[in-house]
Amino acid sequence: MKTKIDATDVRIVEELRKNARITMKELGARVFLTGQAVRNRVEQLEDMGILQRYTINVNCPVFGYKVHAVIRVQLRHGPVEALKACCRKEGRRTIHCYRTTGDNLYFLDMYFLDMEALDAFLAEVEPL
């Protein structure tokens, strides 16, 4: 059984996050594999516990994102688009973003590759 992921696996996961209902043939075309080859990869990712359920829940710690944080962000100066851009950068996975009552108050449920990635995120959102 496969125990490590590669760049193709990452691309497969990203495509499935965009559209979990994509056909294996179309997914294969997007990651430059045959439909059968991509099906085998998806089954391996399921066996590894990276892909779970039909909706494609990514098991972040297995996928390399070891730091889990729930972060409260109140936007004072920056637009919400700036917060979204911070959340999308490499080294971070946003699981949920909740907007609560109050002025521009958000709670983010996120995973980070390491503490340095978390610290970088916090430094980016602080001026917002």
Buried (B, 14 or more C-beta within 10 A) or exposed (E): EEEEBEEBBEBBBEBBBEEEEBEBEEBBBBBEBEBEBBBBBBEBBEEBEBBEEEEBEBBBEBBBBBBBBEBEBEBEEBEBEBBEEBBEEEBBBBBEBEEEEEEBEBEBBBBBBEEEBBEBBBEBBEEB
